């Protein structure tokens, strides 16, 4: 429970930082470049918060190349993560 609270706080902090970044830079390529790292970090945080096991499996199995078995496990982990994310989206 403590870890979930910490993860949520981290995501909220990233969301505020991204919002502030968007306020500092007008729409366009400059904003995209300046805020890209925050956008990616927030996306990864939210996915990890909503689907922690699946997200961790993708990080573990897909982080580097490997055998055919590992690539197959990576693809399965990616599919499981996709299903998890889809299950949290409104119909």
C-alpha positions as CSV (number, residue, x, y, z in Angstrom):
1,X,0.0,0.0,0.0
2,X,2.8,2.4,0.8
3,X,4.5,1.7,-2.5
4,X,1.2,2.5,-4.4
5,X,0.9,5.8,-2.5
6,X,4.5,6.6,-3.4
7,X,4.0,5.7,-7.1
8,X,0.8,7.9,-7.2
9,X,2.7,10.8,-5.6
10,X,5.5,10.4,-8.2
11,X,2.9,10.4,-11.1
12,X,1.2,13.5,-9.6
13,X,4.6,15.3,-9.4
14,X,5.4,14.4,-13.0
15,X,1.9,15.6,-14.1
16,X,2.5,19.0,-12.4
17,X,5.9,19.3,-13.9
18,X,4.6,18.5,-17.4
19,X,1.8,21.0,-17.0
20,X,4.3,23.7,-15.9
21,X,6.5,22.8,-18.9
22,X,3.4,23.2,-21.2
23,X,2.8,26.6,-19.6
24,X,6.4,27.8,-20.2
25,X,6.5,26.8,-23.9
26,X,3.9,27.6,-26.5
27,X,2.6,24.8,-28.8
28,X,5.0,23.5,-31.4
29,X,8.3,21.8,-31.8
30,X,10.0,23.7,-29.0
31,X,7.5,22.5,-26.5
32,X,7.6,19.0,-27.8
33,X,11.4,18.9,-27.4
34,X,11.4,20.7,-24.1
35,X,8.7,18.5,-22.5
36,X,9.4,15.2,-24.2
37,X,11.2,13.7,-21.2
38,X,8.4,14.6,-18.8
39,X,5.8,13.3,-21.1
40,X,7.5,10.0,-21.5
41,X,8.2,9.7,-17.7
42,X,4.6,10.4,-16.9
43,X,3.4,7.9,-19.4
44,X,5.7,5.2,-17.9
45,X,4.7,6.1,-14.4
46,X,1.0,5.8,-15.2
47,X,1.4,2.5,-16.9
48,X,3.5,1.2,-14.0
49,X,0.9,2.4,-11.6
50,X,-2.1,0.8,-13.4
51,X,-0.3,-2.4,-14.6
52,X,2.6,-3.0,-12.2
53,X,3.3,-6.7,-12.8
54,X,2.9,-6.5,-16.6
55,X,5.0,-3.3,-16.8
56,X,7.8,-4.9,-14.8
57,X,7.7,-8.0,-17.0
58,X,8.2,-5.9,-20.1
59,X,11.1,-4.0,-18.5
60,X,12.7,-7.2,-17.4
61,X,12.2,-9.3,-20.5
62,X,12.5,-6.7,-23.3
63,X,15.4,-4.6,-21.9
64,X,18.0,-6.3,-24.1
65,X,18.4,-8.8,-26.9
66,X,18.6,-12.4,-26.2
67,X,17.6,-15.9,-27.2
68,X,14.5,-16.8,-29.3
69,X,12.9,-17.9,-26.0
70,X,13.5,-14.5,-24.4
71,X,12.2,-12.6,-27.5
72,X,9.1,-14.8,-27.4
73,X,8.7,-14.1,-23.6
74,X,9.1,-10.4,-24.4
75,X,6.4,-10.4,-27.0
76,X,4.1,-12.3,-24.6
77,X,4.8,-9.7,-21.9
78,X,4.1,-6.9,-24.3
79,X,0.8,-8.5,-25.2
80,X,-0.2,-8.9,-21.5
81,X,0.7,-5.2,-20.9
82,X,-1.4,-4.2,-23.8
83,X,-4.4,-6.2,-22.6
84,X,-4.0,-4.7,-19.1
85,X,-3.9,-1.2,-20.4
86,X,-6.9,-1.8,-22.6
87,X,-8.9,-3.2,-19.7
88,X,-8.5,0.2,-17.9
89,X,-9.7,2.3,-20.8
90,X,-13.4,3.3,-21.1
91,X,-15.5,1.5,-23.6
